[in-house]
Amino acid sequence: MIRIAVILFIVALIAGALGLSGVMSAAANIAYVLAAIAIILFIIGAITGRKV
């Protein structure tokens, strides 16, 4: 999940450099949500001691 978030952040950076603000904002928002979900799942897994 983190891999997809990083790829979308890279897509957002490239889209921003090319001036495609709509694609940039969509990719950045999706990447932000995926990264937040991955961090939350990691914290839950660390607290419970299980893989989630």
C-alpha positions as a Markdown table, in Angstrom:
| # | Residue | x | y | z |
|---|---|---|---|---|
| 1 | Met | 0.0 | 0.0 | 0.0 |
| 2 | Ile | 2.9 | 2.3 | 0.8 |
| 3 | Arg | 4.4 | 1.5 | -2.7 |
| 4 | Ile | 1.2 | 2.6 | -4.4 |
| 5 | Ala | 1.1 | 5.8 | -2.3 |
| 6 | Val | 4.7 | 6.6 | -3.3 |
| 7 | Ile | 4.0 | 6.0 | -7.0 |
| 8 | Leu | 1.0 | 8.3 | -6.8 |
| 9 | Phe | 3.1 | 11.0 | -5.1 |
| 10 | Ile | 5.6 | 10.7 | -8.0 |
| 11 | Val | 2.8 | 10.9 | -10.5 |
| 12 | Ala | 1.6 | 14.1 | -8.7 |
| 13 | Leu | 5.0 | 15.6 | -8.8 |
| 14 | Ile | 5.4 | 14.9 | -12.6 |
| 15 | Ala | 1.9 | 16.2 | -13.3 |
| 16 | Gly | 2.6 | 19.3 | -11.3 |
| 17 | Ala | 5.8 | 19.9 | -13.3 |
| 18 | Leu | 3.8 | 19.5 | -16.5 |
| 19 | Gly | 1.1 | 21.9 | -15.4 |
| 20 | Leu | -1.7 | 19.3 | -15.0 |
| 21 | Ser | -3.1 | 20.6 | -11.8 |
| 22 | Gly | -6.2 | 18.4 | -11.8 |
| 23 | Val | -4.3 | 15.2 | -12.2 |
| 24 | Met | -1.8 | 16.4 | -9.6 |
| 25 | Ser | -4.3 | 17.2 | -7.0 |
| 26 | Ala | -6.2 | 13.9 | -7.5 |
| 27 | Ala | -3.1 | 11.8 | -7.4 |
| 28 | Ala | -1.8 | 13.6 | -4.3 |
| 29 | Asn | -5.1 | 13.2 | -2.5 |
| 30 | Ile | -5.3 | 9.5 | -3.2 |
| 31 | Ala | -1.7 | 9.0 | -2.2 |
| 32 | Tyr | -2.3 | 10.9 | 1.1 |
| 33 | Val | -5.3 | 8.7 | 2.0 |
| 34 | Leu | -3.5 | 5.5 | 1.1 |
| 35 | Ala | -0.4 | 6.5 | 3.2 |
| 36 | Ala | -2.7 | 7.4 | 6.1 |
| 37 | Ile | -4.4 | 4.1 | 6.0 |
| 38 | Ala | -1.1 | 2.2 | 5.8 |
| 39 | Ile | 0.2 | 4.1 | 8.8 |
| 40 | Ile | -3.0 | 3.4 | 10.8 |
| 41 | Leu | -2.8 | -0.3 | 10.0 |
| 42 | Phe | 0.9 | -0.4 | 11.0 |
| 43 | Ile | 0.1 | 1.2 | 14.3 |
| 44 | Ile | -2.7 | -1.2 | 14.9 |
| 45 | Gly | -0.4 | -4.1 | 14.0 |
| 46 | Ala | 2.3 | -2.8 | 16.3 |
| 47 | Ile | -0.1 | -2.5 | 19.3 |
| 48 | Thr | -1.7 | -5.9 | 18.9 |
| 49 | Gly | 1.4 | -7.7 | 17.8 |
| 50 | Arg | -0.3 | -9.2 | 14.8 |
| 51 | Lys | 0.0 | -8.6 | 11.1 |
| 52 | Val | -3.0 | -6.8 | 9.8 |
